[in-house]
């Protein structure tokens, strides 16, 4: 039985490798491991089954690069052997497999107009109203913290506000929960926000910022797989941020996820999506409210 080492919490930079469709020996391909079309097809099928992600054929190099790390960590010497083992076990390696193949690109106050619309939505009801919001692609935390900053600015420090921040990738979610960032990652924040909402590192932590407890206390972090029908929510939401997630799903999966989001949103609740996402074919569920913002029917 193979022993899986504890994975590093720090992702290394992806190295682009030639795609190469037919795998001969690893030396022939200039690669550490043999990599074939059949291996890629199996990965496509497995990540679709587990996370609903549709990997197109141009992702050969990315998949090889990211999953090669899992082979090194688990001690396997071929993709076929690793994938055979993965299919026969239902353990923690599945989470590592998903973590390796998810893409996390985020920033503070990305798509600024969304936060302006959210602030307007939050101010639309009487003071003291309770709010529940879900950010389902929390990544490393920049988006959920931006949402809470917006809420505190719109509602005041005593806001009755709760944010559920989820992701399918456990590693980035752990980073989000810590709320620690390098200065260069906070370029989207004004000096006023930096001073109000963050603590500056001193000594060995110079150059780092940490979200203050007043931000983190409004957030509950959790792993949620959007394609599974076991979402852990008992109360409906006033708004849902689902940005730049659906682009990884095919049309059937998109519709299924939208139907589930519709069920957990209050009537009149807002759905914020990515700039490249358009759900005009789901007019029975949502009506367009503004640029990439939909209202639940």
C-alpha positions as CSV (number, residue, x, y, z in Angstrom):
1,X,0.0,0.0,0.0
2,X,1.4,3.4,-0.9
3,X,2.0,6.1,1.6
4,X,0.7,9.6,0.6
5,X,2.9,12.4,1.9
6,X,1.4,15.6,3.4
7,X,1.0,18.0,0.5
8,X,2.7,21.4,0.7
9,X,0.3,24.3,1.3
10,X,2.2,26.5,-1.2
11,X,1.4,26.0,-4.9
12,X,4.4,26.2,-7.2
13,X,4.2,28.1,-10.5
14,X,2.9,26.1,-13.4
15,X,5.4,25.2,-16.0
16,X,4.0,25.1,-19.6
17,X,5.1,22.0,-21.4
18,X,4.5,21.0,-25.0
19,X,1.1,19.3,-25.4
20,X,2.3,16.3,-27.4
21,X,-0.7,14.1,-28.3
22,X,0.8,10.7,-28.6
23,X,2.9,9.7,-25.7
24,X,5.9,7.5,-26.3
25,X,8.5,7.1,-23.5
26,X,8.9,10.0,-21.1
27,X,12.4,10.8,-22.4
28,X,11.0,10.9,-26.0
29,X,8.4,13.5,-24.9
30,X,10.9,15.4,-22.7
31,X,8.7,14.6,-19.7
32,X,9.2,12.9,-16.4
33,X,6.1,10.7,-16.8
34,X,4.5,9.0,-19.8
35,X,1.4,10.9,-20.8
36,X,-1.1,9.7,-23.4
37,X,-4.4,10.8,-24.9
38,X,-6.0,8.0,-23.0
39,X,-4.7,9.4,-19.7
40,X,-6.0,12.8,-20.6
41,X,-9.4,11.4,-21.5
42,X,-9.6,9.6,-18.1
43,X,-8.8,12.8,-16.3
44,X,-11.4,14.7,-18.3
45,X,-14.0,12.1,-17.3
46,X,-13.1,12.0,-13.6
47,X,-13.0,15.8,-13.0
48,X,-16.3,16.1,-14.8
49,X,-17.9,13.4,-12.6
50,X,-16.5,14.9,-9.4
51,X,-16.6,18.6,-10.0
52,X,-18.6,19.2,-13.2
53,X,-15.6,20.8,-14.8
54,X,-15.3,20.4,-18.6
55,X,-11.7,20.3,-19.6
56,X,-11.2,21.0,-23.3
57,X,-8.6,19.3,-25.4
58,X,-6.2,22.3,-25.3
59,X,-5.6,21.7,-21.6
60,X,-3.1,18.7,-22.1
61,X,-0.1,20.7,-20.9
62,X,-1.8,22.2,-17.9
63,X,-3.2,18.9,-16.7
64,X,0.1,17.1,-17.1
65,X,2.0,19.8,-15.2
66,X,-0.5,20.0,-12.3
67,X,-1.1,16.2,-11.9
68,X,2.6,15.4,-12.2
69,X,2.9,16.9,-8.7
70,X,0.4,14.4,-7.4
71,X,2.3,11.5,-8.8
72,X,5.5,12.7,-7.1
73,X,3.6,13.2,-3.8
74,X,1.9,9.8,-3.9
75,X,4.9,7.9,-5.3
76,X,3.3,6.6,-8.5
77,X,5.4,6.4,-11.6
78,X,2.7,6.5,-14.3
79,X,-0.6,8.3,-14.8
80,X,-2.4,5.1,-15.6
81,X,-1.3,3.6,-12.2
82,X,-2.3,6.7,-10.3
83,X,-5.7,7.0,-12.0
84,X,-6.4,3.3,-11.5
85,X,-5.7,3.7,-7.8
86,X,-7.8,6.9,-7.6
87,X,-10.8,5.2,-9.1
88,X,-10.6,2.3,-6.6
89,X,-10.5,4.5,-3.5
90,X,-12.7,7.2,-2.1
91,X,-10.3,9.0,0.2
92,X,-8.6,12.4,0.7
93,X,-6.6,12.1,-2.6
94,X,-9.8,13.0,-4.5
95,X,-9.7,16.4,-2.9
96,X,-6.1,16.8,-3.9
97,X,-7.0,15.8,-7.4
98,X,-9.7,18.5,-7.6
99,X,-7.4,21.1,-5.9
100,X,-4.8,20.4,-8.6
101,X,-7.2,21.0,-11.5
102,X,-9.1,24.0,-10.3
103,X,-8.0,27.5,-11.4
104,X,-8.0,30.4,-8.9
105,X,-7.8,33.9,-10.2
106,X,-9.1,36.6,-8.0
107,X,-8.5,40.1,-6.7
108,X,-9.9,42.6,-4.2
109,X,-13.0,44.4,-5.6
110,X,-12.6,42.7,-9.0
111,X,-15.4,44.0,-11.2
112,X,-16.1,47.1,-9.1
113,X,-19.6,47.7,-10.4
114,X,-20.8,44.5,-8.6
115,X,-20.0,45.9,-5.2
116,X,-21.7,49.2,-6.0
117,X,-24.8,47.3,-6.9
118,X,-24.5,45.1,-3.8
119,X,-24.2,48.3,-1.6
120,X,-27.3,49.7,-3.2
121,X,-29.1,46.4,-2.6
122,X,-28.1,46.4,1.0
123,X,-29.3,50.0,1.6
124,X,-32.7,49.2,-0.1
125,X,-34.2,47.8,3.1
126,X,-34.7,49.3,6.6
127,X,-31.8,49.5,9.0
128,X,-31.5,46.5,11.2
129,X,-32.6,44.1,8.5
130,X,-30.7,40.8,8.5
131,X,-28.7,39.8,5.4
132,X,-27.4,36.5,4.2
133,X,-25.0,36.3,1.2
134,X,-23.2,33.4,-0.3
135,X,-19.9,33.7,-2.2
136,X,-19.4,30.2,-3.8
137,X,-16.0,30.7,-5.5
138,X,-14.2,32.2,-2.5
139,X,-10.7,31.2,-3.7
140,X,-8.0,32.8,-1.5
141,X,-10.5,35.2,0.1
142,X,-10.2,38.5,-1.8
143,X,-13.8,38.3,-3.0
144,X,-15.5,37.4,0.3
145,X,-13.5,40.1,2.2
146,X,-14.5,42.6,-0.5
147,X,-18.1,41.7,0.0
148,X,-17.9,42.1,3.8
149,X,-16.1,45.5,3.5
150,X,-18.9,46.6,1.2
151,X,-21.5,45.4,3.7
152,X,-19.9,47.2,6.6
153,X,-19.5,50.4,4.6
154,X,-23.2,50.3,3.5
155,X,-24.8,49.1,6.8
156,X,-22.4,50.2,9.6
157,X,-20.2,48.2,12.0
158,X,-23.3,46.7,13.8
159,X,-24.6,45.2,10.6
160,X,-26.7,42.0,10.8
161,X,-24.8,40.4,8.0
162,X,-23.6,36.8,7.4
163,X,-21.4,35.7,4.5
164,X,-21.1,32.0,3.6
165,X,-17.8,31.7,1.6
166,X,-17.2,28.4,-0.1
167,X,-15.0,26.8,-2.7
168,X,-14.3,23.3,-3.9
169,X,-10.5,23.7,-3.4
170,X,-9.6,23.1,0.2
171,X,-6.1,24.7,0.0
172,X,-7.2,28.1,-1.3
173,X,-10.1,28.1,1.3
174,X,-7.5,27.6,4.1
175,X,-5.6,30.6,2.8
176,X,-8.9,32.6,2.7
177,X,-9.7,31.7,6.3
178,X,-6.3,33.0,7.4
179,X,-6.9,36.3,5.6
180,X,-3.1,37.1,5.2
181,X,-1.9,38.8,2.1
182,X,1.2,40.3,0.6
183,X,1.1,44.1,0.1
184,X,1.2,43.7,-3.7
185,X,-2.0,41.6,-3.6
186,X,-3.9,44.6,-2.1
187,X,-3.6,47.0,-5.0
188,X,-7.3,47.2,-5.4
189,X,-7.8,48.6,-1.9
190,X,-7.7,52.3,-1.0
191,X,-5.6,53.5,1.8
192,X,-8.7,54.2,3.8
193,X,-9.8,50.5,3.5
194,X,-6.3,49.2,4.3
195,X,-6.2,51.3,7.5
196,X,-9.8,50.4,8.6
197,X,-9.9,46.7,7.7
198,X,-6.3,45.3,7.9
199,X,-3.4,44.9,10.3
200,X,0.1,45.5,9.0
201,X,2.8,43.0,9.8
202,X,5.8,43.9,11.8
203,X,9.2,42.4,12.2
204,X,9.5,39.2,10.2
205,X,6.0,39.9,8.9
206,X,6.7,43.2,7.3
207,X,5.1,43.4,3.8
208,X,2.1,41.3,5.0
209,X,-1.4,42.4,5.8
210,X,-4.0,40.5,7.8
211,X,-7.8,41.0,7.7
212,X,-9.0,42.3,11.0
213,X,-11.3,40.1,13.2
214,X,-14.2,42.4,12.5
215,X,-14.0,41.2,8.8
216,X,-13.3,37.5,9.5
217,X,-16.1,37.3,12.1
218,X,-18.8,37.9,9.5
219,X,-17.6,35.0,7.3
220,X,-18.1,31.2,7.6
221,X,-15.8,29.2,5.3
222,X,-16.8,25.8,4.0
223,X,-16.1,23.4,1.1
224,X,-19.1,23.1,-1.2
225,X,-19.2,21.2,-4.5
226,X,-21.7,23.1,-6.7
227,X,-22.7,20.0,-8.8
228,X,-23.7,18.0,-5.8
229,X,-27.3,18.3,-4.4
230,X,-26.2,18.4,-0.8
231,X,-25.7,22.1,-0.1
232,X,-25.7,22.6,3.6
233,X,-27.9,25.7,3.7
234,X,-31.1,25.9,5.7
235,X,-32.0,29.5,5.2
236,X,-32.3,31.4,1.8
237,X,-29.8,34.1,0.7
238,X,-30.4,37.7,-0.3
239,X,-27.5,37.6,-2.8
240,X,-25.2,35.0,-4.3
241,X,-21.8,35.6,-5.9
242,X,-21.1,32.9,-8.5
243,X,-18.5,34.6,-10.6
244,X,-16.3,33.0,-13.3
245,X,-17.4,29.5,-12.2
246,X,-20.0,28.5,-14.8
247,X,-17.4,29.0,-17.6
248,X,-15.9,25.6,-16.6
249,X,-19.3,23.8,-16.9
250,X,-21.2,22.6,-19.9
251,X,-24.7,23.8,-20.6
252,X,-26.4,20.9,-18.8
253,X,-24.3,21.4,-15.7
254,X,-24.8,25.2,-15.8
255,X,-28.6,24.8,-15.9
256,X,-28.5,22.3,-13.0
257,X,-26.4,24.7,-10.8
258,X,-28.6,27.7,-11.7
259,X,-31.7,25.8,-10.6
260,X,-30.1,25.0,-7.3
261,X,-29.0,28.6,-6.8
262,X,-32.6,29.7,-7.7
263,X,-33.8,27.4,-4.8
264,X,-31.5,29.0,-2.2
265,X,-32.1,32.6,-3.3
266,X,-35.0,34.7,-1.9
267,X,-37.4,36.1,-4.5
268,X,-35.8,39.4,-5.7
269,X,-32.4,38.2,-4.5
270,X,-29.4,39.0,-6.7
271,X,-27.1,36.7,-8.6
272,X,-23.7,38.1,-9.5
273,X,-21.8,36.3,-12.3
274,X,-18.6,36.7,-14.3
275,X,-18.1,39.2,-17.1
276,X,-17.9,36.3,-19.7
277,X,-21.1,34.5,-18.4
278,X,-24.5,35.0,-19.9
279,X,-27.7,33.2,-18.7
280,X,-30.3,34.7,-21.0
281,X,-31.5,31.2,-21.7
282,X,-32.6,30.8,-18.1
283,X,-35.2,33.7,-18.2
284,X,-37.6,31.4,-16.3
285,X,-35.3,31.6,-13.3
286,X,-33.6,35.0,-13.5
287,X,-34.1,38.3,-15.1
288,X,-31.2,40.6,-16.1
289,X,-30.9,43.4,-13.5
290,X,-27.7,45.1,-14.6
291,X,-24.3,44.3,-16.2
292,X,-23.7,40.6,-15.2
293,X,-26.3,40.9,-12.4
294,X,-29.5,38.8,-12.4
295,X,-32.6,39.0,-10.1
296,X,-34.3,35.8,-9.0
297,X,-37.9,35.5,-10.3
